[in-house]
Amino acid sequence: MSFDNAAPVEGEDFMAMAGESLAEGVAVAGEDAVIEAFRTVFDPEIPVNIYDLGLVYGFTIDDRGGVKAEMSLTAPGCPVAGELPQWVADAAAKVEGIGEVEVKLVWEPGWTPERMSEDAKLALGMM
């Protein structure tokens, strides 16, 4: 599946995938490791990582190290909308103990600044 030049359309499903199945016997990573991976991804226009911005709505890790995450964008017209979910999937897939990663871009509920962490609000001068 390729996402080259693909741009998500509000209201339509958009998925990004990365990683591969874990080898038998490999310990599955915990949530904290995946969150730290998410924190390495930044929207180029905002100097705060996507996790603290509140763009990651939630994620699960299954017993085989597979991650399914849902995320949104600060605005549907985000210039990196077609790339950001793949960056998130790639970051999570790099975590030792994580296998296949699926990141789904969702539009509901819409993102609002209230989803941001206190640190993100402070960094952006919103406190």
Secondary structure, 3 states (H helix, E strand, C coil): CCCCCCCCCCCCCEEEEECCCCCCCCCCCCHHHHHHHHCCCECCCCCCECCCCCCEEEEEECCCCCEEEEECCCCCCCCCCCCHHHHHHHHHHCCCCCCCEEEEECCCCCCCHHHCCHHHHHHCCCC
